[in-house]
Amino acid sequence: QVQLVESGGGLVQAGGSLRLSCPASGRTFNKYAMGWFRQTPGKEREFVTTITWNYGVTRYADSVKGLFTISRDNAKNTVHLQMDSLKPEDTAVYYCAAADNYGRYDLWGQGTQVTVSS
């Protein structure tokens, strides 16, 4: 069974950076794309960014364009999220997820907390 385990979250001051990682462990990983989502208490989970495994095609939410960068290491079945110029409003639990060929995110990690202080 494939598992996604996020790491790299923590507390950072506004303007700082964090790098999240999400390795996929278990049997052979065969997914179309990987994505990052985030959620704050009382709000719905929101899309942050995604990348396809084969061609590395990326897409970002408008709120993080130019600030966050998603990348993948196919050999290690790992996706990273580099977050720069962090703002207090980026505070959330960040989730890594894997999508099938239909773009459905059907595999999720447990989440990692990111807290940005002002």
N, C-alpha and C positions, 0 to 999 in steps of 0.2 A: 504494500500500500504506500502510495506517495504521500509525503508530508511536506508542508512548507513551514519553515520556522524563521520568523523575522528576528533580526538583531540590529543593534546600533542606535536604538532610541536612547533618550536621556533628557537632561536639562541643559539648556543653552541660553545665553543672553541674546537679545534681539541683535540682528546683524551677523550672528554667528552661523556656523555650518554644522551639519551632521550628515553622516553617510549610513544609510540603511542597507542591509543585505538580506537576501532571502534565498537560501539554497534549497533545492528540492531533493529530498532523500527518499530512498525506497527503490522500487522497481524502475525499469526504464521509463524515463520521463518522455511523454509524447503529447505535448500540448501545443496549441497554435500560438498563444501569446501569453505574456505575463503582464500583470498590472499592479498598480498601487492605488489604494483607496484610503480614505481617512474618515474618522467619525468623532464628533464631540457629543457630550451628554445632551440628550434631548433633541438631537438632530439626526437626520438620515445620513447613512454612509454616502460619501461623495467620491466621485471619480477624481483621481489626481493625474495619472499618466499610465500609458501602456506601451509595450514594445513586442513586435512579433519575433519569434525565435529564428525563423529562416532568414529574413532579410533585414531585421533590425529596424523596421518601420516604426516610428514613434508618433505618439499623439499626447498632447498635454491639455490640462484644464487651463483656461485663460488666466486664472489666478496665480498659476505657478510658471507660466511660460517665461523663459529667460532666467529663471531663478533655480529651478529644479532640473536635474538631468537623470534620465533613466538609461541604464546600460545593462548588457547581459554578457555572461561568460558561458558560451554553449558547452564548452568542455567540462565545466563544473556544474552545469545546470543551475546557475546562480544569476539572480537579477539584483542590481544595485539601484539605489536612489540617492543621488547626491543632492543635498538641499543646501543652498547658499542664501545669504541675505535673509535669514529667517525672521519672521515677524510673530508677534504674540498671537495673531489670528491663525497661525499655522499649528498652534497647539492642538493636538488630537491624538487618538490612537490610530496608528498607521497599519494597514493590513496589506499583505501581499496576496495575490490571487492568480490562478491559472485559468486560461480560457480554452475551450475546445475549438474545433474547426468552425463552429457556428457562432463563435464569439461569446459563448455563454461561460461566465465565470462560475465554475462548479467545484473549485478546490481553493480553500482559504487557509491562511495561517491564523495564528492565535492573536496576532497584533502586538505592536510595540508602542509604548507611550513616548510621545515627543512633547516636551514642554518648553516653550520659549518665553522667557521672562523679559519684562520691559525695563 
